[in-house]
Amino acid sequence: MSRIFGPVRQNGYVVRDVEAAMRHWTQVLGVGPFFYFERVPIQDFRYRALPSSLEVSIALANSGPLQIELIQQRNDAPSTYRDFLSAGHEGLQHVACWTKSFDEDMERVLKLGYEVAQSGTIGGPNGRFVYLLTGGHPGTIVELSEVSGAKGRFFEHIAEVAQTWDGSQPIRRM
């Protein structure tokens, strides 16, 4: 567990082909089912504090308590995902820690000197997220994700379904 952010609750993989990535995770690794959003509505998305018209597909599944997120960017809008792929990377791009005290945690990490790379809201009120630059090592950007609203309840549902998944319906389109 991070003494700064709490437990890592999600590994976020940036991929060039989300459909192929879901097949790999479900068929080769036996992780699923994936809840797949072909176009995720992100409100107030900002990259380096400037508005950006990001379009992404996202798939979510759990392996035990760890959520697996697969992200494919669908346009060339400025984002940390585009930066990651442009640098020649594909795979683990960030780890996420979840919070129900978003404002307090943001105040604390900003005082510690962390810089916000991108931010937005998914799933309505209490669904804010920020990606904090940690520098140097691919795969270690930290996402701080608010889970006190509908997004958090949906994350709980994904984890519950994964506990008894029998391999059927490996991809559930939302």
N, C-alpha and C positions, 0 to 999 in steps of 0.2 A: 504494500500500500504506500502511496506517495504521502509523505508527511506534509506536503504543501497542498495537494489537491484531493486527497482521499483515495479510495480504491479506484483502479482502472476498471471501468464497466463496459468499455467498448473498444474494439480495434477497428479502425477505419481504413479500408483498402481502396485506393484509387486505381481503377482498371480501365483498359481501353474497350473491353467488351463485357458488359455486365451479364449478358445472357450466358456466355462461356464461363464466366467466373461462378455464376450460380450453379451451373451444371457440375463444375469441378467440386465445389464445396458439398453439393448434395450427393453426387455419385461416387466421387473418389474419397472424400473425407467423412461422408455420412452425417453432415451437419445440415439441419433444416428444421422445418420448412422455411423458405424465404418468403417474406412479405415484400412484394415488388411494386414500386411506384415508378411508372415509366416517366412521368414528368412531375416533379415535386414542387408544389407551390411554396416558395420561400418569400416571406415578407421582409421588406426593408433590408435586402442583402447589400452589404458593403464590403469592399475590398480596400484595405488601407484607408478606411474612413470615407471612401467615395462610393456612390451608388454604382452597382454593376448588375447587368441583366443576365445573371447566371441561370442556365438551364441544366438540370441534372436528372439522372435516373438513380434511384437508390433502392437497394435490397437489404433487408434486415432479417437476421436469424440469431438464435442463441446456441451456444455450446456451453452447457451448464450456466453459470451466472454471467458469463462473458458474452456480450452482444457482438456479432460480426456485422459490419456495415460495408457494403460494396457500392462504390460511387463511380458513375461514368458521366463525365461532363459532356453535354450535347451541343455546346456552342463554344466560341472562342472568347467569351467574356473574361475579364480579369478575375482570377481566383487563385487560391493556394493549390487547387487541384491542377489547374492549367500550368502553374509554375512547376509542380512536381513532375508532371508528364514531360514538359519542355526540357527539364533537366535530365531526361533520359530514364526516369524512375517509373516503376509500376509496382504496386503492392502496398504494404503497410505505410500509410502516410501520416496517420495520427492515432493517438489514444485519447479516449474521452473519459472524463470524470463527470459524474452527475451531481446536481445540487438542487436543493429545495430552498436555498438561501442565496440566490443568484446575485442580488445587489451587494450583499455583504461580502461574498466571496470575490466579486469583481473589484470592489474597493481594496480588499486585502492584496490580491495579486498585482493590481496596478501599483500599489505602494511598494511591492517587492521588485518592481521594475519590468514586469512582463509587458510586452507590446502586443496589441490586438492586430492580427493579420486580416481577419475577416469576421463578419458577424451577420446575424439575421434572426428570423423567427420562423419556426415551423410548428404547425399544429395549434395556432391561436395563442391567446394569452398564456403566459407561463411556459412558453416554448422557446425562449431565447437561447442562442448559442454564440460562443466566440471561439475562434482559433487563436491561440497564443503562440507567438514565435518563441522557439526555444533554441534555435540556431544549431548549425553544425552537423547534426546527424539525421539522415532521412528516416522518417517513421516515428519521430518523437515530438512532432507538433502536439500540443495539448489542446483538446477541445474541452471547454467548460460548458456543459449542457444543462439547462433548466428542465426539471422533470416534475414540477408540482402541478401541472395541468393535464390536458388531454394527451399530450405526447408521452408523459410519464405513465399514464394508465395504459396506453398502447404498448409501450415497452414492456410493461408487466405482462400483458396479454401474450406478446411474442415469446417471452420466457416460459410462461405456463404451457403454451402449445408445444414448445420444443421438448418439454419434459416427457411427453407421451407420444411423440411423433413416431409413426410406424413406417415412414418412408413414402407414404402415399401423398399425393398432391405436393410435390417438392417445391413448386413455385406457385404462390398465391398472388395473383395480380390484383392490385388494389385500384 
